[in-house]
Amino acid sequence: SGRGEFVHVTTAGLEVGSGTARFGFAPVGVVMAAPAGRSASGAVCNFLFGADPARHVRGARVFATVEQPIAAGVDLVLRAAAPGQPAAFAYDLRFAPGACVAAVEFVVTGARALRIDAASHELVLEGAHGELRQSAPVAWLQDGERRTIVACRFELRGADRAIPGLGLRSFC
């Protein structure tokens, strides 16, 4: 993005960051399928990781939306944030009917500490080169055209794990 923020999506998880602050998110206990890009922008990027050409990625396509299955019936949908939003990208967790909400847990790497901001309810990842804030989650149940908001917040599970706490654990 023009703001220096990035998100890289692979079958191993996500790498997100801003400037030199980099953090990894990997779903726990999941072998992820290949991500599917939607709405190609026409742009391409090159990633040159070190001096070894075997690690270089050239011509990676850029998409407005990327869908990544992360658990049975659960997709992570990454998208460009709306204009005027503080972050360059946003993400949604899409649960199919009957999917286990409690199955979604992420191991976070690259952070010295994780915490929940008491005022904003954001997930704060503190790293050696700065911090990254993840907006408080928004969740709803959809029944046809009707959406019902569901209480949702981040929860910490140890020093390196975070989950979107939905209060729907009984739906597993």
N, C-alpha and C positions, 0 to 999 in steps of 0.2 A: 504494500500500500504506500501511498505518498506520505503517510505518517510514520513510516519506519516499522510498522507492525507487520508480523507475518504469521502464517500458519502453514505448516507442511503436513500433509496427510499421507501416511503410508500404512502398510499392513501391520506394522509394529505399533502404531499409535499416532499421536500428534506431537508436533513440536511447535510451540507458540512463543512469541516474544516481541520485544520492542527494543530497538537499538541493540545493545550487547546483552540484554537480559533474555535468557533462553530457558524454557521449561518444557519438560516432556510430560505427556499424559498417556498412559497405557491402561486400557481396560484390564481388570483382574480376571484371570482364568479364561481368557477368550483368545481363540485363534481367529484373527480378523480376516475377512475376505477383502479382495481388492476394492478400493474406493471407486465410486462412479461419479464422474464429473457431469454436471448439468449446466447448460447455458455457457458454452465456451465463449471467452472474450475475444479470441483471436490472437491474444498475446502469448508469448512463450518466454520462459526463463531458463537460465543456465546456472547450475550449482556446481562449483568447483571446490570439492572438499579435499584440501591438501594438494600435494604434488603428484599423487598417484592418479593417472588418468582413468584407471579402472573404477575409481570412486566418483568420477565426474558424471553429472547428469546434464545432458544438453537437450534443448528443445522441449522442456516440460511445458505442457499446455496449461493455461490459466483458465479457471472456471469461476462463474459467479456463485455457484452452489456445488457442494460436494456431499454425497451421501455415503456413509460408512456404516455397515452393519457392525454392531459391537456386542450383541448378545441375541439370544433367540427372541425374535419379535421386537428387537430394539435397534433403531437406526440413529446415528448421530448425523445431523444435517447441519453442515457449516455453510455460512452465507456471508456476503458482504453486508455490513451494518448499514442501516438507513442513514441518509445524509443528516449531519448534525449530531450524530451519536458520538460519544467520547471514544469508542473503540472502532477500529477499522473493520472488524469482523464480529460475527455473533454465531451462536449455535443453538440448535434445538435438539432435544431428545424426543424421538417419535416412537411411541409404544403401540404395538398392534394389540387388538383385543386379546386379553388373556396373558399378555406378556408379564413377566415377573419384574416389577419395579425395583425390588431389592437386589436384583442381579447386577445393577449398574454401580460399579465402584472403580475408581481410577487411582493408580499409583502415580505420584507426581515426582519427577526427578529434576534436579537442578535448583531446587529451592533449599535454602538454609532453614526456612521455617514456613509453615502454613498457618494462617489464622483467619478467623471470620471477623470482619469489621463490624463492631456492635451497632454502629449508627446506620450504615448503608446495607449491611448483610452481604457484602461482597466477599468473595474468596480472595484473600491476599496472599500472593506467592512472593516471599522475600528471597532475593538472590544476591549473589556476590556483586552484581552490576546493576542493582536496582530492583524494583518490584513490578509485578504485573497484577492487575485486579480483574477479576471475573465478575461480571454483573450478577446480582442475585437472580436465581432461576425464576421463571414464570411457567406455570403448568396449568393445564386445563383438561377436562374430559370432554370429548366431542361426541354428541349424539345427533347425527344428521347435521343440521345447520346450527344447532344449539351448543354453545360452549359454556361449561361450568368451571369457574376458576377453582383450583385446588391449591391449598397452602403448600408452599415449596420453599426450601432454603437449603443452603449447603450445610453439610455435616462433615466433621473431621473424624476419620477412623485411624488414629495413630498419627505418627509424625509425618508420614508421607502418603496418606490416603485421604481422598475426599469423595463424597457421594452427593448427588442431588437428593436431599431428604424430602420425600413427597407425602409422607403420612399415608401411603397406600400399601404398606407392606402386607396387609391382609389380602390383597388382590393377587398374591403369588400362588 
